Amino acid sequence: MRDDAYIALHELQNTHWWFVGGRFIYRTLIEIGLGKEAKTPRMLEIGCGSGGNLSTLSAFGPTVGLEVSSQALALIKDRPRLGLVQANAEALPFASDSFDGVHLWAVLEHLEDDLVGLREARRVCRPHGSVTLQTAALPILWSHHDEANLHKRRYLRDQLADLLRTAQLPPILLSYQNFIVFFPTLIVRRIQHFFVRSPRYDMGMSNPWFNKIMLKILRFEAWFLKKYKFPIGVDLVAVSRVQK
């Protein structure tokens, strides 16, 4: 993302339903990936931005936050136990088999080479560890918001499944997510398609009542993903177990 985006989103990450609710989903992905085996797992978040998710990971075990932007890292006040690292997701500065959980949340769509990024995630993940991800879904939803975020692509479910298998990360969970907001988002995006719009962010302060409703919805989606899959959604989520 652009550096100014980190500043703008940093102001929202602890209050806006998209980010707070997203962490409900992330906890579900972590729990599915780790199972009951890892006691104090070493965790890595690739593309940690300004650190909004690091406390979620740290609740499970010692955590490293990795981010390419020095400006984003400078916004992080509470460093995770294992520290912060400035580096590119496609060339991780860690030894192989260093972590029990490797997490790429809203990262894959930004990478020049998504396959290399996934192979690097797999390399640094220990055998029987897990790689989790969330990424932007469905090219039909492409908009000025993607352009402002410097997204390279949005994924179809089968496309992401093939990519994960090629990276030797066959998923144990692969589902669309943000199902409830899909149809309103689709309608808005298709209408916007007929108008020329410069790249800009759609994120802003949310109405408190709407925020509460959306948090309840995302809490439900997090519960739902423990047992079922969504047929469509604004995003895709996946959990893979590493076999070496």
Helices and strands as residue ranges (DSSP letters): H 3-10, H 17-34, E 43-46, H 54-58, E 63-67, H 70-74, E 84-86, E 99-105, G 108-110, H 114-124, E 125-136, G 139-141, H 144-148, H 157-166, E 171-177, H 182-192, H 208-224, E 235-241
